[in-house]
Amino acid sequence: MRGGGALTNGGPGRATEMPATFMYSYTFTRNQMAVGASSAVIMLAMIADETAPMAFLEIESAGTAFTAKAIWCQ
């Protein structure tokens, strides 16, 4: 096992591999840029899907309109 392997380095049959380590291993270790890039885009979409509603609810609960001026000029 090389230094810094996450938990079991993918576990039995890669069952415990995290999305970020999957992206890293395919992009840099296996040199499959398309697989790494597509997994990064999917991971970004999943994170945005979770955080965008929370941001809109926070802005809405503050009672301000959703504009750049309302966000940056508080």
PAMAR-496741 format. One record per atom (N, C-alpha, C): residue number from 1; residue in three letters; x, y, z. Coordinates in Angstrom, 2 decimals. Example, Ala and Ser with C-alpha at 12.3 -4.5 7.8 and 13.67 -1.06 7.14 Angstrom:
2
num, residuo, east, north, up
1, ala, 13.19, -5.69, 7.80 .
1, ala, 12.30, -4.50, 7.80 .
1, ala, 13.20, -3.30, 7.80 .
2, ser, 12.85, -2.25, 7.08 .
2, ser, 13.67, -1.06, 7.14 .
2, ser, 12.90, 0.03, 7.87 .
END
This chain:
74
num, residuo, east, north, up
1, met, 0.84, -1.18, 0.00 .
1, met, 0.00, 0.00, 0.00 .
1, met, 0.88, 1.23, 0.00 .
2, arg, 0.67, 2.10, -0.96 .
2, arg, 1.43, 3.33, -1.00 .
2, arg, 0.92, 4.28, 0.06 .
3, gly, 1.72, 5.23, 0.45 .
3, gly, 1.40, 6.16, 1.51 .
3, gly, 0.13, 6.94, 1.25 .
4, gly, -0.71, 7.05, 2.26 .
4, gly, -1.90, 7.88, 2.20 .
4, gly, -3.10, 7.25, 1.56 .
5, gly, -3.13, 5.94, 1.38 .
5, gly, -4.30, 5.28, 0.81 .
5, gly, -5.50, 5.47, 1.71 .
6, ala, -6.63, 5.83, 1.16 .
6, ala, -7.83, 6.09, 1.96 .
6, ala, -8.41, 4.78, 2.45 .
7, leu, -8.47, 4.63, 3.74 .
7, leu, -9.02, 3.46, 4.41 .
7, leu, -8.41, 2.17, 3.85 .
8, thr, -9.12, 1.46, 3.00 .
8, thr, -8.61, 0.20, 2.48 .
8, thr, -8.18, 0.31, 1.02 .
9, asn, -7.95, 1.53, 0.56 .
9, asn, -7.55, 1.78, -0.82 .
9, asn, -8.55, 1.20, -1.81 .
10, gly, -9.81, 1.37, -1.54 .
10, gly, -10.84, 0.88, -2.44 .
10, gly, -11.53, -0.36, -1.95 .
11, gly, -11.02, -0.94, -0.89 .
11, gly, -11.69, -2.08, -0.26 .
11, gly, -11.73, -3.32, -1.13 .
12, pro, -12.51, -4.30, -0.73 .
12, pro, -12.63, -5.50, -1.55 .
12, pro, -13.43, -5.21, -2.81 .
13, gly, -12.78, -5.29, -3.93 .
13, gly, -13.45, -5.03, -5.20 .
13, gly, -13.83, -3.57, -5.40 .
14, arg, -13.08, -2.65, -4.84 .
14, arg, -13.30, -1.21, -4.95 .
14, arg, -14.63, -0.77, -4.33 .
15, ala, -15.14, -1.52, -3.35 .
15, ala, -16.43, -1.26, -2.75 .
15, ala, -16.44, -0.02, -1.87 .
16, thr, -15.30, 0.36, -1.30 .
16, thr, -15.28, 1.50, -0.39 .
16, thr, -14.56, 2.71, -0.98 .
17, glu, -14.38, 2.73, -2.27 .
17, glu, -13.68, 3.85, -2.89 .
17, glu, -14.56, 5.09, -2.91 .
18, met, -14.01, 6.22, -2.50 .
18, met, -14.74, 7.49, -2.48 .
18, met, -14.72, 8.13, -3.87 .
19, pro, -15.72, 8.97, -4.17 .
19, pro, -15.75, 9.60, -5.50 .
19, pro, -14.50, 10.40, -5.84 .
20, ala, -13.95, 11.10, -4.86 .
20, ala, -12.76, 11.90, -5.14 .
20, ala, -11.55, 11.03, -5.45 .
21, thr, -11.38, 9.93, -4.73 .
21, thr, -10.25, 9.05, -5.02 .
21, thr, -10.46, 8.30, -6.33 .
22, phe, -11.70, 8.00, -6.67 .
22, phe, -12.00, 7.39, -7.97 .
22, phe, -11.58, 8.34, -9.09 .
23, met, -11.97, 9.63, -8.95 .
23, met, -11.63, 10.63, -9.95 .
23, met, -10.11, 10.77, -10.07 .
24, tyr, -9.42, 10.85, -8.94 .
24, tyr, -7.97, 11.01, -8.96 .
24, tyr, -7.29, 9.81, -9.61 .
25, ser, -7.71, 8.60, -9.22 .
25, ser, -7.02, 7.42, -9.75 .
25, ser, -7.22, 7.27, -11.25 .
26, tyr, -8.43, 7.54, -11.74 .
26, tyr, -8.65, 7.41, -13.18 .
26, tyr, -7.96, 8.53, -13.95 .
27, thr, -7.92, 9.73, -13.39 .
27, thr, -7.33, 10.84, -14.13 .
27, thr, -5.81, 10.76, -14.17 .
28, phe, -5.17, 10.56, -13.02 .
28, phe, -3.72, 10.68, -12.95 .
28, phe, -2.99, 9.35, -12.92 .
29, thr, -3.53, 8.34, -12.27 .
29, thr, -2.83, 7.07, -12.18 .
29, thr, -3.04, 6.22, -13.42 .
30, arg, -4.29, 6.12, -13.85 .
30, arg, -4.60, 5.29, -15.02 .
30, arg, -4.54, 6.06, -16.34 .
31, asn, -4.39, 7.38, -16.25 .
31, asn, -4.28, 8.26, -17.42 .
31, asn, -5.51, 8.17, -18.32 .
32, gln, -6.69, 8.06, -17.73 .
32, gln, -7.94, 8.08, -18.47 .
32, gln, -8.65, 9.40, -18.15 .
33, met, -8.27, 10.43, -18.88 .
33, met, -8.73, 11.78, -18.60 .
33, met, -10.24, 11.93, -18.76 .
34, ala, -10.83, 11.27, -19.72 .
34, ala, -12.27, 11.42, -19.96 .
34, ala, -13.09, 10.86, -18.80 .
35, val, -12.68, 9.73, -18.25 .
35, val, -13.41, 9.14, -17.12 .
35, val, -13.25, 10.04, -15.89 .
36, gly, -12.05, 10.53, -15.65 .
36, gly, -11.81, 11.41, -14.51 .
36, gly, -12.55, 12.72, -14.63 .
37, ala, -12.55, 13.30, -15.83 .
37, ala, -13.24, 14.58, -16.03 .
37, ala, -14.75, 14.43, -15.90 .
38, ser, -15.29, 13.35, -16.45 .
38, ser, -16.74, 13.17, -16.36 .
38, ser, -17.16, 12.89, -14.92 .
39, ser, -16.36, 12.16, -14.16 .
39, ser, -16.71, 11.93, -12.76 .
39, ser, -16.59, 13.23, -11.96 .
40, ala, -15.66, 14.10, -12.32 .
40, ala, -15.55, 15.39, -11.64 .
40, ala, -16.77, 16.27, -11.92 .
41, val, -17.26, 16.26, -13.16 .
41, val, -18.44, 17.04, -13.50 .
41, val, -19.67, 16.50, -12.78 .
42, ile, -19.80, 15.19, -12.71 .
42, ile, -20.93, 14.59, -12.00 .
42, ile, -20.85, 14.92, -10.51 .
43, met, -19.65, 14.87, -9.95 .
43, met, -19.49, 15.21, -8.54 .
43, met, -19.82, 16.68, -8.29 .
44, leu, -19.42, 17.57, -9.19 .
44, leu, -19.76, 18.99, -9.07 .
44, leu, -21.26, 19.20, -9.13 .
45, ala, -21.93, 18.50, -10.04 .
45, ala, -23.39, 18.63, -10.16 .
45, ala, -24.09, 18.13, -8.91 .
46, met, -23.59, 17.06, -8.32 .
46, met, -24.20, 16.54, -7.09 .
46, met, -24.02, 17.50, -5.93 .
47, ile, -22.85, 18.11, -5.83 .
47, ile, -22.60, 19.08, -4.76 .
47, ile, -23.46, 20.32, -4.97 .
48, ala, -23.56, 20.80, -6.21 .
48, ala, -24.39, 21.97, -6.49 .
48, ala, -25.86, 21.68, -6.24 .
49, asp, -26.28, 20.45, -6.51 .
49, asp, -27.66, 20.06, -6.28 .
49, asp, -28.01, 20.10, -4.80 .
50, glu, -27.05, 19.83, -3.95 .
50, glu, -27.28, 19.86, -2.50 .
50, glu, -27.14, 21.26, -1.92 .
51, thr, -26.21, 22.06, -2.42 .
51, thr, -25.94, 23.35, -1.79 .
51, thr, -26.79, 24.50, -2.33 .
52, ala, -27.21, 24.45, -3.59 .
52, ala, -27.99, 25.55, -4.16 .
52, ala, -29.31, 25.79, -3.42 .
53, pro, -30.10, 24.75, -3.13 .
53, pro, -31.34, 25.01, -2.38 .
53, pro, -31.09, 25.61, -1.00 .
54, met, -30.01, 25.19, -0.35 .
54, met, -29.70, 25.76, 0.96 .
54, met, -29.34, 27.23, 0.85 .
55, ala, -28.60, 27.59, -0.18 .
55, ala, -28.24, 28.99, -0.38 .
55, ala, -29.47, 29.83, -0.68 .
56, phe, -30.37, 29.34, -1.52 .
56, phe, -31.58, 30.09, -1.83 .
56, phe, -32.47, 30.24, -0.59 .
57, leu, -32.58, 29.20, 0.22 .
57, leu, -33.37, 29.30, 1.45 .
57, leu, -32.75, 30.29, 2.42 .
58, glu, -31.44, 30.32, 2.51 .
58, glu, -30.77, 31.27, 3.40 .
58, glu, -31.01, 32.70, 2.95 .
59, ile, -30.91, 32.93, 1.65 .
59, ile, -31.14, 34.28, 1.12 .
59, ile, -32.60, 34.67, 1.30 .
60, glu, -33.51, 33.74, 1.06 .
60, glu, -34.93, 34.02, 1.19 .
60, glu, -35.30, 34.31, 2.64 .
61, ser, -34.71, 33.59, 3.58 .
61, ser, -35.04, 33.80, 4.99 .
61, ser, -34.48, 35.13, 5.50 .
62, ala, -33.48, 35.67, 4.82 .
62, ala, -32.94, 36.97, 5.21 .
62, ala, -33.86, 38.10, 4.78 .
63, gly, -34.82, 37.82, 3.90 .
63, gly, -35.77, 38.84, 3.47 .
63, gly, -35.26, 39.77, 2.40 .
64, thr, -34.23, 39.38, 1.69 .
64, thr, -33.69, 40.23, 0.63 .
64, thr, -33.98, 39.59, -0.72 .
65, ala, -33.99, 40.42, -1.72 .
65, ala, -34.16, 39.92, -3.08 .
65, ala, -32.88, 39.23, -3.52 .
66, phe, -33.01, 38.27, -4.41 .
66, phe, -31.84, 37.53, -4.88 .
66, phe, -31.18, 38.31, -6.01 .
67, thr, -30.33, 39.25, -5.64 .
67, thr, -29.55, 40.00, -6.61 .
67, thr, -28.12, 40.07, -6.11 .
68, ala, -27.23, 40.38, -7.00 .
68, ala, -25.81, 40.49, -6.60 .
68, ala, -25.63, 41.65, -5.63 .
69, lys, -26.38, 42.72, -5.83 .
69, lys, -26.26, 43.87, -4.94 .
69, lys, -26.70, 43.51, -3.53 .
70, ala, -27.77, 42.73, -3.41 .
70, ala, -28.26, 42.35, -2.08 .
70, ala, -27.29, 41.40, -1.38 .
71, ile, -26.59, 40.60, -2.14 .
71, ile, -25.65, 39.66, -1.53 .
71, ile, -24.37, 40.35, -1.11 .
72, trp, -23.79, 41.18, -1.98 .
72, trp, -22.48, 41.74, -1.73 .
72, trp, -22.51, 43.03, -0.93 .
73, cys, -23.63, 43.70, -0.86 .
73, cys, -23.69, 45.01, -0.20 .
73, cys, -24.38, 44.97, 1.15 .
74, gln, -24.20, 43.92, 1.89 .
74, gln, -24.84, 43.84, 3.19 .
74, gln, -23.96, 44.39, 4.27 .
END
